C-alpha cells in the first residue's frame, strides 16, 4: 500500500494534463510507503513524447538532500500521454528491481507500482494500492486552516 495525499495526486495529474504531448516526470520523496513531497523534474529523454528520463542533476541533488537529512527519494512518477496508467514493456525494460515506487498517470487515472524481480506485470512490477490520508501531507495543517474541535 502507498500513502499519498490527494493534493499531491492532483498536482501530478495537473502537470500531466498541462503538457499532454510529452511525458512529465518527477521524484517521489518520503519514507517507506508514504509520499511526503513530489519534485517535478525536467524530462531529458531524446523523445519526450514517448519516453522519460529524469534530469540526472535533479536526481543527484535529491539523493544528496536525502543523505543530509531531508526526505529521501523513494521513487518517481511519469505520465503516459497516449497510453494507460500502467507500466509499459519499455518501462519494465528500463526499471531496476530495487523496490522503488513508480507512479504512472494517464488522463486523470493514477496508479502505483513497485519495481521488483519477478513482478506480476511484465516480470518487473507489482501493483500497489493507493491510500489517501486527505489533502495535507504529514506536518501540514489540514485544508482550510486550523481545525476547531466541536464542543
C-alpha positions as CSV (number, residue, x, y, z in Angstrom):
1,X,0.0,0.0,0.0
2,X,1.2,3.5,-0.8
3,X,0.0,6.6,1.1
4,X,-0.1,9.8,-0.9
5,X,-2.2,13.0,-0.1
6,X,-4.9,14.0,-2.5
7,X,-3.2,17.3,-3.1
8,X,0.0,15.5,-4.4
9,X,-2.1,13.2,-6.6
10,X,-3.8,16.3,-8.0
11,X,-0.5,18.0,-8.7
12,X,0.8,15.0,-10.6
13,X,-2.4,14.8,-12.7
14,X,-2.4,18.5,-13.3
15,X,1.2,18.5,-14.6
16,X,0.4,15.7,-17.0
17,X,-2.7,17.5,-18.2
18,X,-0.8,20.7,-18.7
19,X,1.7,19.1,-21.1
20,X,-0.3,16.4,-22.9
21,X,2.3,16.0,-25.8
22,X,5.2,14.8,-23.6
23,X,5.8,12.5,-20.7
24,X,6.1,14.6,-17.5
25,X,8.2,13.2,-14.7
26,X,9.4,13.8,-11.2
27,X,10.6,12.3,-8.0
28,X,8.7,10.9,-5.1
29,X,10.2,12.0,-1.7
30,X,9.2,10.4,1.6
31,X,9.7,7.4,3.8
32,X,8.9,3.7,3.3
33,X,5.5,3.6,1.6
34,X,4.5,7.3,2.2
35,X,4.9,10.1,-0.3
36,X,5.6,13.3,1.6
37,X,6.5,15.5,-1.4
38,X,6.9,15.4,-5.1
39,X,9.7,17.1,-7.0
40,X,8.8,17.8,-10.7
41,X,11.8,17.3,-12.9
42,X,12.8,18.1,-16.5
43,X,12.3,15.2,-18.9
44,X,15.7,15.0,-20.7
45,X,14.8,12.0,-23.0
46,X,15.7,12.4,-26.6
47,X,12.0,11.7,-27.5
48,X,10.0,13.0,-24.5
49,X,6.7,12.3,-26.3
50,X,7.4,8.5,-26.0
51,X,9.9,8.2,-23.1
52,X,11.0,9.8,-20.0
53,X,14.4,10.3,-18.4
54,X,14.7,12.3,-15.2
55,X,17.3,15.1,-15.3
56,X,20.3,13.5,-13.7
57,X,21.3,16.7,-11.9
58,X,17.9,16.8,-10.2
59,X,18.2,13.2,-9.2
60,X,21.7,13.5,-7.8
61,X,20.7,16.7,-5.9
62,X,17.6,14.9,-4.4
63,X,19.7,12.0,-3.2
64,X,22.2,14.3,-1.6
65,X,19.5,16.2,0.2
66,X,18.1,12.9,1.5
67,X,21.5,11.9,2.8
68,X,21.7,15.3,4.5
69,X,18.6,14.6,6.5
70,X,15.8,15.7,4.1
71,X,13.1,13.4,2.7
72,X,14.7,10.6,0.7
73,X,13.9,9.5,-2.9
74,X,11.5,6.5,-2.7
75,X,10.7,6.5,-6.4
76,X,9.4,8.6,-9.2
77,X,6.3,9.4,-11.3
78,X,5.7,9.9,-15.0
79,X,2.8,10.2,-17.4
80,X,1.7,8.2,-20.4
81,X,0.1,10.9,-22.6
82,X,-1.4,8.4,-25.1
83,X,-1.4,5.2,-23.1
84,X,-2.8,3.7,-19.9
85,X,-1.9,4.3,-16.3
86,X,0.2,1.1,-16.1
87,X,3.9,0.3,-16.7
88,X,4.6,-0.4,-20.4
89,X,7.0,-3.1,-21.6
90,X,9.5,-0.3,-22.2
91,X,9.1,0.9,-18.6
92,X,9.8,-2.7,-17.5
93,X,13.0,-2.9,-19.6
94,X,14.2,0.4,-18.1
95,X,13.3,-0.5,-14.5
96,X,15.7,-1.7,-11.9
97,X,14.3,-4.3,-9.5
98,X,15.2,-2.2,-6.5
99,X,11.9,-1.9,-4.7
100,X,11.4,1.7,-5.9
101,X,7.9,3.1,-6.3
102,X,6.6,4.1,-9.8
103,X,3.5,6.2,-10.1
104,X,2.1,6.4,-13.6
105,X,-0.6,8.8,-14.7
106,X,-2.8,8.7,-17.8
107,X,-5.6,11.2,-18.1
108,X,-7.0,11.6,-14.5
109,X,-6.1,8.0,-13.6
110,X,-3.1,7.4,-11.4
111,X,-1.7,4.1,-10.4
112,X,1.3,2.9,-8.2
113,X,3.7,0.1,-8.7
114,X,6.8,-1.3,-7.0
115,X,9.8,-2.4,-9.2
116,X,10.7,-5.9,-8.1
117,X,12.4,-9.0,-9.6
118,X,9.8,-11.4,-10.9
119,X,6.9,-8.9,-10.7
120,X,3.4,-9.8,-11.7
121,X,3.4,-7.2,-14.6
122,X,6.0,-7.6,-17.3
123,X,8.1,-9.6,-14.9
124,X,9.1,-6.3,-13.2
125,X,6.2,-4.6,-11.4
126,X,3.8,-5.4,-8.6
127,X,0.7,-3.2,-8.1
128,X,0.4,-1.1,-5.0
129,X,-3.0,0.0,-3.6
130,X,-3.2,3.8,-3.0
131,X,-4.4,5.2,0.2
132,X,-5.3,8.9,0.5
133,X,-4.9,10.3,4.0
134,X,-6.5,13.6,3.0
135,X,-5.4,16.9,1.4
136,X,-2.4,17.5,3.8
137,X,0.8,15.7,4.0
138,X,2.4,14.9,7.4
139,X,3.3,18.1,9.2
140,X,0.9,20.3,7.2
141,X,-2.3,21.8,8.6
142,X,-5.5,20.4,7.2
143,X,-7.0,22.1,4.2
144,X,-8.9,25.2,5.3
145,X,-6.5,26.1,8.1
146,X,-6.7,25.1,11.7
147,X,-9.4,22.8,12.9
148,X,-11.6,23.6,15.8
149,X,-12.9,20.8,18.0
150,X,-16.6,20.6,18.4
151,X,-17.9,21.4,22.0
